[in-house]
Amino acid sequence: MVVSVAIAFARGLRRHPLLVVNALLLVGLAAAAAWRYAQPIWADSPAPADLFMQSVATEDGGLGWSQLCSDLQTLLPRDALEQQTEMQRTTQSQMGVTLRIDHVGDRARPTGGEIRFYVATAHAMDGSTGQKTYVVKTQASGCVESVN
């Protein structure tokens, strides 16, 4: 039964060669779409700047400090950053504020690294919202050099 269906299918393709061309084009288009649109899913790991901004949203001082370049880590002790974020986390939870951060773009720097742009949106329990723009500069190694 399966053999007869396969033979009939092969005869049909010989009679209508455009079906073969269309099928190959569809397979090629599907492969190109999968490569183009699924590529971020295959990325190895988030950029340090993205992790830093994630630490802002979750008030995780340890995660944020780990993304800083070593000269900034020297200037800002890890304990100080963790204490500050703990106070901020407590205040925001008491006020019922949630924070969402979206990466909106990036540009390569001529010296290496990137300038990455984010929009943070705060949502309060009363329905009000506020937004702030962040610009994060990274060095060629990927570490966070500055945040404005």
PyMOL commands that set and color helices and strands:
alter all, ss='L'
color gray80, all
select helices_A, chain A and resi 2-15+17-42+48-58+61-67+70-75+78-95
alter helices_A, ss='H'
color red, helices_A
select strands_A, chain A and resi 98-108+114-123+129-138+144-147
alter strands_A, ss='S'
color yellow, strands_A
deselect
rebuild
show_as cartoon
